[in-house]
């Protein structure tokens, strides 16, 4: 048989367990919302990447086909227009 003190402690423990469970449910809901937001932002970034990648390829093709040069990339990540062989130096794009 439980003493009054043991019953009080058990009641307090049940109440704390309930609060803990409620807190964990709220945290899980917040994290779910964050994950959905991050997945949407990732999809948007991938779509933007595909869009600009396509334009860069089109630019490279147009430059090459026109004889104006070709797109180049430095080791530092800068985009350059490389002139046709035997002409002046490259022009940086910013």
C-alpha positions in Angstrom: 0.0 0.0 0.0 1.3 3.5 -0.9 1.7 6.2 1.6 0.1 9.6 1.0 3.6 10.9 0.1 4.2 8.1 -2.4 0.8 8.9 -4.0 1.6 12.6 -4.2 5.0 11.8 -5.8 3.4 9.4 -8.3 0.8 12.1 -9.2 3.5 14.7 -9.6 5.5 12.3 -11.8 2.4 11.6 -14.1 1.9 15.4 -14.4 5.6 15.9 -15.3 5.4 13.0 -17.8 2.4 14.6 -19.4 4.1 18.0 -19.7 7.2 16.3 -21.2 5.1 14.5 -23.8 3.3 17.8 -24.7 6.6 19.6 -25.0 8.0 16.8 -27.2 4.9 16.9 -29.5 5.3 20.7 -29.8 9.0 20.3 -30.7 8.2 17.6 -33.2 5.6 19.8 -34.9 8.0 22.8 -35.0 10.7 20.6 -36.6 8.2 19.2 -39.1 7.4 22.7 -40.1 11.1 23.6 -40.4 11.8 20.5 -42.5 8.9 21.4 -44.9 10.2 24.9 -45.2 13.8 23.7 -45.9 12.6 21.2 -48.4 10.6 23.9 -50.2 13.6 26.2 -50.2 15.9 23.4 -51.5 13.5 22.7 -54.3 13.4 26.5 -55.2 17.2 26.6 -55.1 17.5 23.6 -57.3 15.1 25.1 -59.8 17.0 28.3 -59.8 20.3 26.4 -60.3 18.8 24.5 -63.3 17.5 27.8 -64.8 20.9 29.6 -64.6 22.8 26.5 -65.6 20.7 26.3 -68.8 21.4 30.0 -69.5 25.1 29.6 -69.0 25.2 26.7 -71.4 23.1 28.7 -73.9 25.6 31.6 -73.6 28.6 29.4 -74.1 27.0 27.8 -77.2 26.1 31.3 -78.6 29.5 32.7 -78.0 31.2 29.6 -79.6 28.9 29.5 -82.6 29.3 33.3 -83.2 33.1 33.0 -83.1 33.2 35.6 -80.3 35.0 33.2 -77.9 33.9 30.9 -75.2 33.0 31.0 -71.5 35.8 30.1 -69.1 36.1 29.8 -65.4 39.2 30.6 -63.3 40.5 28.5 -60.4 39.0 31.2 -58.1 35.6 30.8 -59.6 35.4 33.9 -61.8 33.6 33.7 -65.1 35.5 34.9 -68.1 34.9 35.3 -71.8 37.9 33.7 -73.5 38.5 35.3 -76.9 39.2 33.2 -79.9 42.7 31.9 -80.1 45.4 34.5 -81.1 43.4 37.6 -79.9 43.4 39.8 -76.9 43.1 38.8 -73.2 40.0 37.5 -71.5 37.3 39.9 -70.1 36.0 39.2 -66.6 32.3 39.2 -66.0 31.0 40.5 -62.7 
